[in-house]
């Protein structure tokens, strides 16, 4: 075997070994386009949501990746011309969002469940303002 053929053989073996190693290395999967409710992740929360809260003005919630917590979201709630901050997550189909009027103290809590069959685009639950015993049913729909 001449020198050029030997180099080609070594290169071919190296490339095939590298390709095999690459094929076996884990690649993070994109979130399922239409997950079961229990399989929804924080990635499905990202974006803009329309919020209808029983007995309260409608709101728009904008959620983005939380800068400090890998599996959480952060964003804002715009309701009747007033904006508050929010952060939270979804775990096994259960949503928790904490809303803050001053960016420090929790002023309201959203607790809900991803609706099965909605492709993680609808969440239903209850909203409760801090200091109030009454809860209000809500529906979030992804825009």
C-alpha positions in Angstrom: 0.0 0.0 0.0 1.5 3.4 -0.9 1.7 6.3 1.4 -1.4 8.1 -0.1 -3.6 5.0 0.2 -2.5 4.5 3.8 -3.5 8.1 4.7 -6.9 7.7 3.0 -7.5 4.5 4.9 -6.5 6.2 8.3 -8.7 9.2 7.4 -11.7 6.9 6.5 -11.3 4.9 9.7 -11.1 8.1 11.8 -14.2 9.6 10.1 -16.3 6.5 10.6 -15.2 6.2 14.2 -16.1 9.8 14.8 -19.4 9.4 13.1 -20.2 6.4 15.2 -19.3 8.3 18.4 -21.4 11.2 17.3 -24.4 9.0 16.5 -24.2 7.5 20.0 -23.8 10.8 21.9 -27.1 12.1 23.4 -28.7 15.0 21.6 -31.2 17.1 23.6 -34.6 16.4 22.1 -36.9 19.3 21.1 -40.2 19.3 23.1 -42.9 17.2 21.6 -45.2 19.2 19.3 -48.3 17.8 21.0 -47.3 16.3 24.4 -49.6 14.6 26.8 -50.6 16.9 29.6 -48.2 15.2 32.1 -45.3 15.5 29.6 -45.5 19.3 29.2 -42.4 21.2 30.1 -41.4 24.8 30.7 -40.6 25.0 27.0 -44.3 24.6 26.2 -45.0 27.6 28.4 -42.8 30.0 26.4 -44.7 32.6 24.4 -47.9 34.7 24.8 -51.0 33.5 26.6 -54.5 35.0 26.8 -55.8 34.7 30.4 -59.5 34.7 31.3 -60.0 35.0 35.0 -63.5 34.6 36.5 -64.7 38.0 37.8 -61.5 39.8 36.8 -60.3 41.7 33.7 -58.8 39.6 30.9 -55.0 39.5 30.8 -52.1 38.8 28.5 -49.2 36.8 29.9 -45.8 36.8 28.1 -43.4 34.1 29.3 -39.7 33.5 28.4 -37.0 31.3 29.7 -36.0 32.2 33.3 -32.5 33.5 33.2 -31.4 31.8 36.4 -33.5 28.6 36.6 -33.1 26.1 33.8 -36.6 24.6 33.9 -38.6 27.7 34.8 -40.1 30.7 33.1 -40.3 34.4 33.8 -42.4 37.0 32.3 -45.2 39.6 32.8 -48.9 39.8 33.2 -50.6 42.8 31.5 -54.1 43.4 33.0 -56.2 46.5 32.7 -53.2 48.6 31.7 -51.1 47.4 34.7 -48.1 45.1 34.4 -46.9 42.7 37.0 -44.0 40.2 37.0 -44.5 36.5 37.0 -42.4 33.3 37.3 -43.1 29.7 37.6 -42.9 26.2 36.0 -44.9 23.2 35.0 -44.3 19.8 36.5 -46.1 16.6 35.4 -48.8 18.8 33.8 -49.3 21.0 36.9 -48.7 24.8 36.4 -47.5 27.1 39.2 -47.1 30.8 38.5 -46.3 33.4 41.1 -47.3 36.9 40.3 -45.6 40.0 41.9 -46.8 43.6 41.7 -43.5 44.9 43.2 -41.0 42.4 41.9 -40.3 41.2 45.4 -43.5 39.9 47.2 -46.0 37.4 45.8 -49.2 39.2 45.1 -51.1 36.3 43.4 -50.7 32.6 42.6 -51.9 30.7 39.5 -52.3 27.0 40.0 -53.6 24.9 37.1 -53.4 21.8 35.0 -52.5 21.5 31.4 -55.6 20.3 29.5 -55.3 16.9 28.1 -55.6 16.9 24.3 -54.7 20.6 24.0 -51.1 20.1 23.0 -50.1 22.1 26.0 -51.8 25.1 24.6 -54.6 25.4 27.2 -54.3 25.4 31.0 -57.2 25.6 33.5 -57.0 26.2 37.2 -57.5 28.8 39.9 -56.0 32.3 40.5 -55.8 33.7 44.1 -54.7 37.1 45.1 -52.5 37.4 48.2 -54.6 38.1 51.3 -57.9 36.9 49.8 -59.6 33.7 50.6 -61.6 33.6 47.4 -60.1 31.8 44.4 -61.1 32.6 40.8 -61.2 30.0 38.0 -58.9 30.8 35.0 -58.3 29.6 31.5 -55.0 30.3 29.7 -54.8 29.8 26.0 -51.6 30.1 24.0 -51.7 32.7 21.3 
